[in-house]
Amino acid sequence: MDDEPAANFSLDDANALIPRLRPLLLRLQEVQRALADRDTLQRLRAAASGNGGGAAARQVLESGDEFAKLSAELEGLGVVVRDPASGLVDFPAEREGQPVFLCWRVEEDSVGHWHDRDSGYMGRQPL
């Protein structure tokens, strides 16, 4: 996803978007886990060696398509999904006139952290 979206979010805007983001991120996590599931991949390998994949291949392709669709929908909201597995999202913003990211994870109730655009999650600080 794009590292430098054009839109800037206020804290209120970011928090208002959470109810829309949370279900999208939770579904993205489910799809990612399904794609990484060893049983699914083993079934696909076994099917591919016999007849080109069949139902297992379709399942993986559909999951990949859904992952791409969800990622595009999230990107279209102007956020940056940093880590789908942990539900880490950045909202482009400004703090004291400087470009920053408001930082949120899917299990958090609200946006409560920020970091400058160069430090990433390791530079995360409370608001």
CNS distance restraints for C-alpha pairs under 8 A (distance, minus, plus):
assign (resid   1 and name CA) (resid  71 and name CA) 7.87 0.50 0.50
assign (resid   1 and name CA) (resid  75 and name CA) 6.71 0.50 0.50
assign (resid   1 and name CA) (resid  80 and name CA) 6.55 0.50 0.50
assign (resid   1 and name CA) (resid  81 and name CA) 7.11 0.50 0.50
assign (resid   2 and name CA) (resid  75 and name CA) 7.66 0.50 0.50
assign (resid   2 and name CA) (resid  80 and name CA) 6.84 0.50 0.50
assign (resid   3 and name CA) (resid  80 and name CA) 6.64 0.50 0.50
assign (resid   4 and name CA) (resid  92 and name CA) 7.54 0.50 0.50
assign (resid   5 and name CA) (resid  78 and name CA) 6.13 0.50 0.50
assign (resid   5 and name CA) (resid  79 and name CA) 7.31 0.50 0.50
assign (resid   5 and name CA) (resid  80 and name CA) 7.64 0.50 0.50
assign (resid   5 and name CA) (resid  92 and name CA) 6.80 0.50 0.50
assign (resid   6 and name CA) (resid  78 and name CA) 7.65 0.50 0.50
assign (resid   6 and name CA) (resid  92 and name CA) 7.87 0.50 0.50
assign (resid   7 and name CA) (resid  78 and name CA) 6.32 0.50 0.50
assign (resid   7 and name CA) (resid  92 and name CA) 6.64 0.50 0.50
assign (resid   7 and name CA) (resid  93 and name CA) 7.83 0.50 0.50
assign (resid   8 and name CA) (resid  91 and name CA) 7.29 0.50 0.50
assign (resid   8 and name CA) (resid  92 and name CA) 4.95 0.50 0.50
assign (resid   8 and name CA) (resid  93 and name CA) 4.46 0.50 0.50
assign (resid   8 and name CA) (resid  94 and name CA) 6.97 0.50 0.50
assign (resid   9 and name CA) (resid  13 and name CA) 5.65 0.50 0.50
assign (resid   9 and name CA) (resid  14 and name CA) 5.89 0.50 0.50
assign (resid   9 and name CA) (resid  91 and name CA) 6.23 0.50 0.50
assign (resid   9 and name CA) (resid  92 and name CA) 5.94 0.50 0.50
assign (resid   9 and name CA) (resid  93 and name CA) 4.99 0.50 0.50
assign (resid   9 and name CA) (resid  94 and name CA) 7.89 0.50 0.50
assign (resid  10 and name CA) (resid  14 and name CA) 6.21 0.50 0.50
assign (resid  10 and name CA) (resid  93 and name CA) 6.44 0.50 0.50
assign (resid  10 and name CA) (resid  94 and name CA) 7.95 0.50 0.50
assign (resid  11 and name CA) (resid  15 and name CA) 6.17 0.50 0.50
assign (resid  11 and name CA) (resid 102 and name CA) 7.56 0.50 0.50
assign (resid  11 and name CA) (resid 111 and name CA) 7.22 0.50 0.50
assign (resid  12 and name CA) (resid  16 and name CA) 6.01 0.50 0.50
assign (resid  13 and name CA) (resid  17 and name CA) 6.36 0.50 0.50
assign (resid  14 and name CA) (resid  18 and name CA) 6.74 0.50 0.50
assign (resid  14 and name CA) (resid  91 and name CA) 6.77 0.50 0.50
assign (resid  14 and name CA) (resid 102 and name CA) 7.93 0.50 0.50
assign (resid  14 and name CA) (resid 111 and name CA) 7.05 0.50 0.50
assign (resid  15 and name CA) (resid 110 and name CA) 5.78 0.50 0.50
assign (resid  15 and name CA) (resid 111 and name CA) 6.03 0.50 0.50
assign (resid  17 and name CA) (resid  21 and name CA) 6.17 0.50 0.50
assign (resid  18 and name CA) (resid  22 and name CA) 5.81 0.50 0.50
assign (resid  18 and name CA) (resid 110 and name CA) 7.36 0.50 0.50
assign (resid  19 and name CA) (resid  23 and name CA) 7.35 0.50 0.50
assign (resid  20 and name CA) (resid  24 and name CA) 6.98 0.50 0.50
assign (resid  21 and name CA) (resid  25 and name CA) 6.05 0.50 0.50
assign (resid  21 and name CA) (resid  74 and name CA) 7.31 0.50 0.50
assign (resid  22 and name CA) (resid  26 and name CA) 6.08 0.50 0.50
assign (resid  22 and name CA) (resid 106 and name CA) 5.95 0.50 0.50
assign (resid  23 and name CA) (resid  27 and name CA) 6.11 0.50 0.50
assign (resid  24 and name CA) (resid  28 and name CA) 6.09 0.50 0.50
assign (resid  24 and name CA) (resid  70 and name CA) 6.64 0.50 0.50
assign (resid  24 and name CA) (resid  74 and name CA) 7.43 0.50 0.50
assign (resid  25 and name CA) (resid  29 and name CA) 6.12 0.50 0.50
assign (resid  25 and name CA) (resid  84 and name CA) 6.92 0.50 0.50
assign (resid  25 and name CA) (resid  87 and name CA) 6.18 0.50 0.50
assign (resid  25 and name CA) (resid 106 and name CA) 7.11 0.50 0.50
assign (resid  26 and name CA) (resid  30 and name CA) 6.38 0.50 0.50
assign (resid  26 and name CA) (resid  87 and name CA) 7.56 0.50 0.50
assign (resid  26 and name CA) (resid 106 and name CA) 7.70 0.50 0.50
assign (resid  27 and name CA) (resid  31 and name CA) 6.23 0.50 0.50
assign (resid  28 and name CA) (resid  32 and name CA) 6.08 0.50 0.50
assign (resid  28 and name CA) (resid  67 and name CA) 6.08 0.50 0.50
assign (resid  28 and name CA) (resid  70 and name CA) 6.37 0.50 0.50
assign (resid  28 and name CA) (resid  71 and name CA) 7.55 0.50 0.50
assign (resid  28 and name CA) (resid  84 and name CA) 6.75 0.50 0.50
assign (resid  29 and name CA) (resid  33 and name CA) 6.13 0.50 0.50
assign (resid  29 and name CA) (resid  84 and name CA) 5.96 0.50 0.50
assign (resid  29 and name CA) (resid  85 and name CA) 5.58 0.50 0.50
assign (resid  29 and name CA) (resid  86 and name CA) 7.99 0.50 0.50
assign (resid  29 and name CA) (resid  87 and name CA) 7.49 0.50 0.50
assign (resid  30 and name CA) (resid  34 and name CA) 6.22 0.50 0.50
assign (resid  31 and name CA) (resid  35 and name CA) 6.20 0.50 0.50
assign (resid  31 and name CA) (resid  63 and name CA) 6.02 0.50 0.50
assign (resid  31 and name CA) (resid  64 and name CA) 7.86 0.50 0.50
assign (resid  31 and name CA) (resid  66 and name CA) 7.37 0.50 0.50
assign (resid  31 and name CA) (resid  67 and name CA) 6.23 0.50 0.50
assign (resid  32 and name CA) (resid  36 and name CA) 6.26 0.50 0.50
assign (resid  32 and name CA) (resid  67 and name CA) 7.03 0.50 0.50
assign (resid  32 and name CA) (resid  84 and name CA) 7.81 0.50 0.50
assign (resid  32 and name CA) (resid  85 and name CA) 7.34 0.50 0.50
assign (resid  33 and name CA) (resid  37 and name CA) 5.90 0.50 0.50
assign (resid  34 and name CA) (resid  40 and name CA) 7.26 0.50 0.50
assign (resid  34 and name CA) (resid  63 and name CA) 7.48 0.50 0.50
assign (resid  35 and name CA) (resid  40 and name CA) 7.32 0.50 0.50
assign (resid  35 and name CA) (resid  41 and name CA) 7.61 0.50 0.50
assign (resid  35 and name CA) (resid  60 and name CA) 6.51 0.50 0.50
assign (resid  35 and name CA) (resid  63 and name CA) 6.69 0.50 0.50
assign (resid  35 and name CA) (resid  64 and name CA) 7.31 0.50 0.50
assign (resid  36 and name CA) (resid  40 and name CA) 7.80 0.50 0.50
assign (resid  36 and name CA) (resid  41 and name CA) 7.40 0.50 0.50
assign (resid  37 and name CA) (resid  41 and name CA) 6.43 0.50 0.50
assign (resid  38 and name CA) (resid  42 and name CA) 5.95 0.50 0.50
assign (resid  39 and name CA) (resid  43 and name CA) 6.09 0.50 0.50
assign (resid  40 and name CA) (resid  44 and name CA) 6.20 0.50 0.50
assign (resid  40 and name CA) (resid  56 and name CA) 7.26 0.50 0.50
assign (resid  40 and name CA) (resid  60 and name CA) 7.82 0.50 0.50
assign (resid  41 and name CA) (resid  45 and name CA) 6.16 0.50 0.50
assign (resid  42 and name CA) (resid  46 and name CA) 6.12 0.50 0.50
assign (resid  43 and name CA) (resid  47 and name CA) 6.03 0.50 0.50
assign (resid  43 and name CA) (resid  56 and name CA) 6.36 0.50 0.50
assign (resid  44 and name CA) (resid  48 and name CA) 5.89 0.50 0.50
assign (resid  44 and name CA) (resid  53 and name CA) 5.87 0.50 0.50
assign (resid  44 and name CA) (resid  56 and name CA) 5.04 0.50 0.50
assign (resid  44 and name CA) (resid  57 and name CA) 5.75 0.50 0.50
assign (resid  44 and name CA) (resid  60 and name CA) 7.93 0.50 0.50
assign (resid  45 and name CA) (resid  49 and name CA) 6.21 0.50 0.50
assign (resid  45 and name CA) (resid  53 and name CA) 7.45 0.50 0.50
assign (resid  46 and name CA) (resid  50 and name CA) 6.69 0.50 0.50
assign (resid  46 and name CA) (resid  53 and name CA) 7.84 0.50 0.50
assign (resid  47 and name CA) (resid  51 and name CA) 6.03 0.50 0.50
assign (resid  47 and name CA) (resid  52 and name CA) 6.35 0.50 0.50
assign (resid  47 and name CA) (resid  53 and name CA) 4.58 0.50 0.50
assign (resid  47 and name CA) (resid  54 and name CA) 6.67 0.50 0.50
assign (resid  47 and name CA) (resid  56 and name CA) 6.92 0.50 0.50
assign (resid  47 and name CA) (resid  57 and name CA) 7.85 0.50 0.50
assign (resid  48 and name CA) (resid  52 and name CA) 4.06 0.50 0.50
assign (resid  48 and name CA) (resid  53 and name CA) 4.00 0.50 0.50
assign (resid  48 and name CA) (resid  54 and name CA) 7.51 0.50 0.50
assign (resid  48 and name CA) (resid  57 and name CA) 7.65 0.50 0.50
assign (resid  49 and name CA) (resid  53 and name CA) 7.54 0.50 0.50
assign (resid  52 and name CA) (resid  57 and name CA) 7.82 0.50 0.50
assign (resid  53 and name CA) (resid  57 and name CA) 4.59 0.50 0.50
assign (resid  53 and name CA) (resid  58 and name CA) 7.48 0.50 0.50
assign (resid  54 and name CA) (resid  58 and name CA) 6.38 0.50 0.50
assign (resid  55 and name CA) (resid  59 and name CA) 6.10 0.50 0.50
assign (resid  56 and name CA) (resid  60 and name CA) 6.37 0.50 0.50
assign (resid  57 and name CA) (resid  61 and name CA) 6.11 0.50 0.50
assign (resid  58 and name CA) (resid  62 and name CA) 5.94 0.50 0.50
assign (resid  59 and name CA) (resid  63 and name CA) 6.14 0.50 0.50
assign (resid  60 and name CA) (resid  64 and name CA) 6.10 0.50 0.50
assign (resid  61 and name CA) (resid  65 and name CA) 6.11 0.50 0.50
assign (resid  62 and name CA) (resid  66 and name CA) 6.11 0.50 0.50
assign (resid  63 and name CA) (resid  67 and name CA) 6.08 0.50 0.50
assign (resid  64 and name CA) (resid  68 and name CA) 6.25 0.50 0.50
assign (resid  65 and name CA) (resid  69 and name CA) 6.14 0.50 0.50
assign (resid  66 and name CA) (resid  70 and name CA) 6.07 0.50 0.50
assign (resid  67 and name CA) (resid  71 and name CA) 6.06 0.50 0.50
assign (resid  68 and name CA) (resid  72 and name CA) 6.10 0.50 0.50
assign (resid  69 and name CA) (resid  73 and name CA) 6.18 0.50 0.50
assign (resid  70 and name CA) (resid  74 and name CA) 6.21 0.50 0.50
assign (resid  71 and name CA) (resid  75 and name CA) 6.13 0.50 0.50
assign (resid  71 and name CA) (resid  81 and name CA) 7.98 0.50 0.50
assign (resid  72 and name CA) (resid  76 and name CA) 5.98 0.50 0.50
assign (resid  73 and name CA) (resid  77 and name CA) 6.59 0.50 0.50
assign (resid  74 and name CA) (resid  78 and name CA) 7.11 0.50 0.50
assign (resid  74 and name CA) (resid  79 and name CA) 6.45 0.50 0.50
assign (resid  74 and name CA) (resid  80 and name CA) 7.73 0.50 0.50
assign (resid  74 and name CA) (resid  81 and name CA) 7.50 0.50 0.50
assign (resid  75 and name CA) (resid  79 and name CA) 5.61 0.50 0.50
assign (resid  75 and name CA) (resid  80 and name CA) 6.37 0.50 0.50
assign (resid  75 and name CA) (resid  81 and name CA) 7.57 0.50 0.50
assign (resid  78 and name CA) (resid  91 and name CA) 7.35 0.50 0.50
assign (resid  78 and name CA) (resid  92 and name CA) 7.94 0.50 0.50
assign (resid  79 and name CA) (resid  89 and name CA) 6.68 0.50 0.50
assign (resid  79 and name CA) (resid  90 and name CA) 5.88 0.50 0.50
assign (resid  79 and name CA) (resid  91 and name CA) 5.05 0.50 0.50
assign (resid  79 and name CA) (resid  92 and name CA) 7.02 0.50 0.50
assign (resid  80 and name CA) (resid  89 and name CA) 5.61 0.50 0.50
assign (resid  80 and name CA) (resid  90 and name CA) 5.06 0.50 0.50
assign (resid  80 and name CA) (resid  91 and name CA) 6.45 0.50 0.50
assign (resid  80 and name CA) (resid  92 and name CA) 7.95 0.50 0.50
assign (resid  81 and name CA) (resid  87 and name CA) 7.51 0.50 0.50
assign (resid  81 and name CA) (resid  88 and name CA) 6.11 0.50 0.50
assign (resid  81 and name CA) (resid  89 and name CA) 4.53 0.50 0.50
assign (resid  81 and name CA) (resid  90 and name CA) 6.44 0.50 0.50
assign (resid  82 and name CA) (resid  87 and name CA) 7.87 0.50 0.50
assign (resid  82 and name CA) (resid  88 and name CA) 5.46 0.50 0.50
assign (resid  82 and name CA) (resid  89 and name CA) 5.58 0.50 0.50
assign (resid  82 and name CA) (resid  90 and name CA) 6.96 0.50 0.50
assign (resid  83 and name CA) (resid  87 and name CA) 5.86 0.50 0.50
assign (resid  83 and name CA) (resid  88 and name CA) 5.05 0.50 0.50
assign (resid  83 and name CA) (resid  89 and name CA) 7.20 0.50 0.50
assign (resid  84 and name CA) (resid  88 and name CA) 6.37 0.50 0.50
assign (resid  86 and name CA) (resid 105 and name CA) 7.06 0.50 0.50
assign (resid  86 and name CA) (resid 106 and name CA) 7.46 0.50 0.50
assign (resid  87 and name CA) (resid 105 and name CA) 5.17 0.50 0.50
assign (resid  87 and name CA) (resid 106 and name CA) 4.85 0.50 0.50
assign (resid  87 and name CA) (resid 107 and name CA) 7.68 0.50 0.50
assign (resid  88 and name CA) (resid 103 and name CA) 7.45 0.50 0.50
assign (resid  88 and name CA) (resid 104 and name CA) 5.97 0.50 0.50
assign (resid  88 and name CA) (resid 105 and name CA) 4.47 0.50 0.50
assign (resid  88 and name CA) (resid 106 and name CA) 6.60 0.50 0.50
assign (resid  89 and name CA) (resid 103 and name CA) 6.05 0.50 0.50
assign (resid  89 and name CA) (resid 104 and name CA) 5.34 0.50 0.50
assign (resid  89 and name CA) (resid 105 and name CA) 6.08 0.50 0.50
assign (resid  89 and name CA) (resid 106 and name CA) 7.88 0.50 0.50
assign (resid  90 and name CA) (resid 101 and name CA) 5.52 0.50 0.50
assign (resid  90 and name CA) (resid 102 and name CA) 5.56 0.50 0.50
assign (resid  90 and name CA) (resid 103 and name CA) 4.70 0.50 0.50
assign (resid  90 and name CA) (resid 104 and name CA) 6.35 0.50 0.50
assign (resid  91 and name CA) (resid 101 and name CA) 5.21 0.50 0.50
assign (resid  91 and name CA) (resid 102 and name CA) 4.94 0.50 0.50
assign (resid  91 and name CA) (resid 103 and name CA) 6.46 0.50 0.50
assign (resid  92 and name CA) (resid  99 and name CA) 7.36 0.50 0.50
assign (resid  92 and name CA) (resid 100 and name CA) 6.17 0.50 0.50
assign (resid  92 and name CA) (resid 101 and name CA) 4.62 0.50 0.50
assign (resid  92 and name CA) (resid 102 and name CA) 6.43 0.50 0.50
assign (resid  93 and name CA) (resid  99 and name CA) 5.93 0.50 0.50
assign (resid  93 and name CA) (resid 100 and name CA) 5.27 0.50 0.50
assign (resid  93 and name CA) (resid 101 and name CA) 5.38 0.50 0.50
assign (resid  93 and name CA) (resid 102 and name CA) 6.37 0.50 0.50
assign (resid  94 and name CA) (resid  98 and name CA) 5.20 0.50 0.50
assign (resid  94 and name CA) (resid  99 and name CA) 4.50 0.50 0.50
assign (resid  94 and name CA) (resid 100 and name CA) 5.30 0.50 0.50
assign (resid  94 and name CA) (resid 101 and name CA) 7.48 0.50 0.50
assign (resid  95 and name CA) (resid  99 and name CA) 6.50 0.50 0.50
assign (resid  95 and name CA) (resid 100 and name CA) 6.32 0.50 0.50
assign (resid  99 and name CA) (resid 116 and name CA) 6.85 0.50 0.50
assign (resid  99 and name CA) (resid 117 and name CA) 6.65 0.50 0.50
assign (resid 100 and name CA) (resid 114 and name CA) 6.92 0.50 0.50
assign (resid 100 and name CA) (resid 115 and name CA) 5.83 0.50 0.50
assign (resid 100 and name CA) (resid 116 and name CA) 4.34 0.50 0.50
assign (resid 100 and name CA) (resid 117 and name CA) 5.03 0.50 0.50
assign (resid 101 and name CA) (resid 114 and name CA) 5.53 0.50 0.50
assign (resid 101 and name CA) (resid 115 and name CA) 5.49 0.50 0.50
assign (resid 101 and name CA) (resid 116 and name CA) 6.07 0.50 0.50
assign (resid 101 and name CA) (resid 117 and name CA) 6.08 0.50 0.50
assign (resid 102 and name CA) (resid 111 and name CA) 6.90 0.50 0.50
assign (resid 102 and name CA) (resid 112 and name CA) 7.78 0.50 0.50
assign (resid 102 and name CA) (resid 113 and name CA) 5.91 0.50 0.50
assign (resid 102 and name CA) (resid 114 and name CA) 4.23 0.50 0.50
assign (resid 102 and name CA) (resid 115 and name CA) 6.61 0.50 0.50
assign (resid 103 and name CA) (resid 111 and name CA) 6.37 0.50 0.50
assign (resid 103 and name CA) (resid 112 and name CA) 7.20 0.50 0.50
assign (resid 103 and name CA) (resid 113 and name CA) 5.16 0.50 0.50
assign (resid 103 and name CA) (resid 114 and name CA) 5.02 0.50 0.50
assign (resid 103 and name CA) (resid 115 and name CA) 6.99 0.50 0.50
assign (resid 103 and name CA) (resid 121 and name CA) 7.78 0.50 0.50
assign (resid 103 and name CA) (resid 124 and name CA) 7.32 0.50 0.50
assign (resid 104 and name CA) (resid 108 and name CA) 6.78 0.50 0.50
assign (resid 104 and name CA) (resid 110 and name CA) 7.18 0.50 0.50
assign (resid 104 and name CA) (resid 111 and name CA) 5.13 0.50 0.50
assign (resid 104 and name CA) (resid 112 and name CA) 7.03 0.50 0.50
assign (resid 104 and name CA) (resid 113 and name CA) 6.84 0.50 0.50
assign (resid 112 and name CA) (resid 126 and name CA) 5.80 0.50 0.50
assign (resid 112 and name CA) (resid 127 and name CA) 5.53 0.50 0.50
assign (resid 113 and name CA) (resid 124 and name CA) 6.15 0.50 0.50
assign (resid 113 and name CA) (resid 125 and name CA) 5.26 0.50 0.50
assign (resid 113 and name CA) (resid 126 and name CA) 4.30 0.50 0.50
assign (resid 113 and name CA) (resid 127 and name CA) 5.04 0.50 0.50
assign (resid 114 and name CA) (resid 124 and name CA) 5.50 0.50 0.50
assign (resid 114 and name CA) (resid 125 and name CA) 5.42 0.50 0.50
assign (resid 114 and name CA) (resid 126 and name CA) 6.41 0.50 0.50
assign (resid 114 and name CA) (resid 127 and name CA) 6.31 0.50 0.50
assign (resid 115 and name CA) (resid 119 and name CA) 6.53 0.50 0.50
assign (resid 115 and name CA) (resid 120 and name CA) 6.25 0.50 0.50
assign (resid 115 and name CA) (resid 121 and name CA) 6.96 0.50 0.50
assign (resid 115 and name CA) (resid 123 and name CA) 5.43 0.50 0.50
assign (resid 115 and name CA) (resid 124 and name CA) 4.72 0.50 0.50
assign (resid 115 and name CA) (resid 125 and name CA) 6.09 0.50 0.50
assign (resid 116 and name CA) (resid 120 and name CA) 6.90 0.50 0.50
assign (resid 116 and name CA) (resid 123 and name CA) 7.17 0.50 0.50
assign (resid 119 and name CA) (resid 123 and name CA) 5.01 0.50 0.50
assign (resid 119 and name CA) (resid 124 and name CA) 7.89 0.50 0.50
assign (resid 120 and name CA) (resid 124 and name CA) 6.90 0.50 0.50
